[in-house]
Amino acid sequence: MPVSEKFLAQCEGIEKTLKDAGVRAELDRRNEKLGYKLRSAISQKVPYVIIMGENEIQKNVVSVRKRGQANTVEFALNDFVSLLKNEIEKRR
């Protein structure tokens, strides 16, 4: 989920990377405030929300918020994809 519309292109690349890895992903392209998008994701019980802004792009990381937790954790994209794949395999 981009902090603003100017980060949408980077988020689309992340969405493609996740989908190519076999992870179900959906990009929130609405032109709404970040807090509104987060509340919407929480109400839909989205397990992981990736938040992308200028800091994340400069550091080349993704900021991830797990459902039920208030804090965010930064991951390299490849590390996060590996984490998700492991979690998916455990559930099968």
C-alpha positions as CSV (number, residue, x, y, z in Angstrom):
1,M,0.0,0.0,0.0
2,P,1.6,3.2,-1.1
3,V,1.9,6.2,1.2
4,S,1.0,8.4,-1.7
5,E,0.3,8.0,-5.4
6,K,3.9,8.8,-6.4
7,F,5.0,5.4,-5.0
8,L,2.4,3.5,-6.9
9,A,4.8,2.2,-9.6
10,Q,7.1,0.7,-7.0
11,C,4.2,-0.9,-5.3
12,E,3.0,-2.4,-8.6
13,G,6.5,-4.0,-9.0
14,I,6.3,-5.5,-5.5
15,E,2.8,-6.8,-6.2
16,K,4.1,-8.5,-9.4
17,T,7.0,-10.0,-7.5
18,L,4.7,-11.5,-4.8
19,K,2.3,-12.9,-7.4
20,D,5.2,-14.4,-9.4
21,A,6.3,-16.1,-6.2
22,G,2.8,-17.7,-5.8
23,V,1.6,-15.3,-3.1
24,R,-1.8,-13.9,-3.2
25,A,-1.4,-10.1,-3.3
26,E,-3.6,-7.1,-3.9
27,L,-2.5,-3.5,-4.3
28,D,-4.8,-0.8,-2.8
29,R,-4.7,1.8,-5.5
30,R,-7.4,4.1,-4.0
31,N,-6.5,7.7,-3.5
32,E,-7.2,7.7,0.2
33,K,-5.2,8.6,3.3
34,L,-2.9,5.8,4.6
35,G,-4.9,5.5,7.9
36,Y,-8.1,4.9,6.0
37,K,-6.4,2.2,3.9
38,L,-5.0,0.6,7.0
39,R,-8.3,0.5,8.8
40,S,-9.9,-1.0,5.7
41,A,-7.2,-3.7,5.6
42,I,-7.7,-4.5,9.3
43,S,-11.4,-4.8,8.9
44,Q,-10.9,-7.2,6.0
45,K,-8.5,-9.2,8.1
46,V,-5.6,-8.9,5.7
47,P,-2.8,-11.0,7.3
48,Y,0.1,-8.8,6.1
49,V,0.1,-5.2,4.9
50,I,3.1,-3.8,3.1
51,I,3.5,0.0,3.5
52,M,5.8,1.8,0.9
53,G,7.0,5.3,1.2
54,E,10.0,7.4,0.5
55,N,12.1,5.9,3.4
56,E,11.4,2.3,2.3
57,I,12.3,3.0,-1.3
58,Q,15.6,4.8,-0.2
59,K,16.5,1.9,2.0
60,N,15.4,-0.7,-0.6
61,V,13.1,-2.5,2.0
62,V,9.4,-3.2,2.6
63,S,7.7,-2.1,5.8
64,V,5.4,-4.9,6.9
65,R,2.6,-4.8,9.4
66,K,1.2,-8.2,10.5
67,R,-2.5,-8.5,11.5
68,G,-3.0,-8.0,15.2
69,Q,0.2,-6.1,15.7
70,A,0.6,-2.3,15.8
71,N,4.3,-2.1,14.9
72,T,5.9,-2.5,11.5
73,V,9.0,-4.5,10.6
74,E,11.3,-3.8,7.7
75,F,12.4,-6.6,5.4
76,A,14.3,-6.9,2.2
77,L,11.7,-7.9,-0.4
78,N,13.4,-11.3,-1.1
79,D,13.5,-12.1,2.7
80,F,9.8,-11.3,3.1
81,V,8.9,-13.4,0.1
82,S,10.9,-16.3,1.6
83,L,9.1,-15.8,4.9
84,L,5.7,-15.9,3.2
85,K,6.6,-19.0,1.2
86,N,7.7,-20.8,4.4
87,E,4.5,-19.8,6.1
88,I,2.4,-21.1,3.2
89,E,4.2,-24.4,3.1
90,K,3.6,-24.9,6.9
91,R,-0.1,-24.5,6.3
92,R,-0.3,-27.1,3.6
